[in-house]
Structure formats: C-alpha cells, structure tokens
C-alpha cells in the first residue's frame, strides 16, 4: 500500500459508479471491499495474502 496516498478507491464497475468498491486506507492500515450494508474489512496481512493467491494463480476468474 502506498503510504503517500492516504486512500485509494477502485470501483468494481466504473461504468455506473453504484457498484461495490475496494478502498485501500493507508492511514487505518485496512482494506474495505463492498458497499454499505455488505462490507468486508481486511487487515494488511489478509489483503497481501489475497493478492498473493491471485498472483500465484490459486484464485482465478469464475
């Protein structure tokens, strides 16, 4: 996570802007995925594990 950027937001559907988003919050050292009422929060370790599993190919597209 880039500590120069306090919050990075990635919308999972940039066409409409109403879909869930991924929020990387360097200040709080957490990542929030989802939308109001349906949100999961990952700590840095869990996020890095998820990224590693995607990059290694263990997790793939459905």
Secondary structure, DSSP 8 states (H G I E B T S, - for coil): --TTSSEEEEES-TTTS-S-EEEEETTTTEEEEEETTEEEEEEHHHHHHHHHHHHHTSS---
